[in-house]
Amino acid sequence: MPSDAWVTRDPSLLAVLPASVAGVPVTEEPQSFSEAAADPAFVASVDRAAFAIAVSGSDLTSGVVAHLRAGVYSDAMFSDWRSSYDDGACAQSGGVAAHAEQDQGARTVYVTTCGGGLRVYHTYVASRGVIVSLLTSGPADLGGQLMAAIAG
């Protein structure tokens, strides 16, 4: 990757997610994009990205739809992505406690449970060349509902 590579904020990527989940609007969250765009490891893998959030009372989900650079995806790359994302997300919630996988149609959804109950979901949508990673908390499991409704 050239040293002058960058990542572009692309809200159109959020179309892979439904516009709402459990009646809660899914909206773009640009501050998280700014933070990710400053991370050289993120920029090395991703050419376009958009971050989303949905909040209702004690229910929250937030995460990224990341379009990968050509030729970047591999099983090892995706495993490293999940591990790094899980470690960061679970650091605020008791560390990684468990991993599981769910089949949802043609896709596998990877689920990480943090010690404090936070959950993290990941899937690769091959037809769109994107990884979707969401963290979620609260009884409605908005992140799990979003994963089940991904288009593509």
C-alpha positions, 0 to 999 in steps of 0.5 A: 500500500502506498504511504499516501493512501487514505480512507474515504468516508462513504455513507452510502455503504450504510445501505447494507444495513436497514434504515432502522432496527426495532423501530430505532433509526440507524444513523451515520456516526462521523466521529468514529470515522475520523478516529478510524481514519487516523489508524494506519492499520485501518487505512491499510485494509480499508478504502471506504467506510461508514460508521453507524449508531442506533440508540434507544434507552439502554439499547445501543449498537454502533459499528462500521461497514468497511469496504476493503481494498482490492486483494486485502481479504483473506481468512487470516486478515478477517481473523486478525480484524475480528481479534483486534476489534474484539480486544478494543471493544471488550477492553471497556467491558471486562475483556473477551469472555467467549466466541461463537459462530452463527450461520445466517444464510450464506454468511457466517456471523462471528459473535464475541461476548465480553465479560461485562455482557457487551456483544460484538458481531462481525460478518463479511459480505462478499458480494459487496466486499465489506466487513460489518462489525457491530458492538451492542449492549442492552436487552433488545440486541440491536446489533444481532437484529441488524446482522440478521437484516444485512442486505447482500 
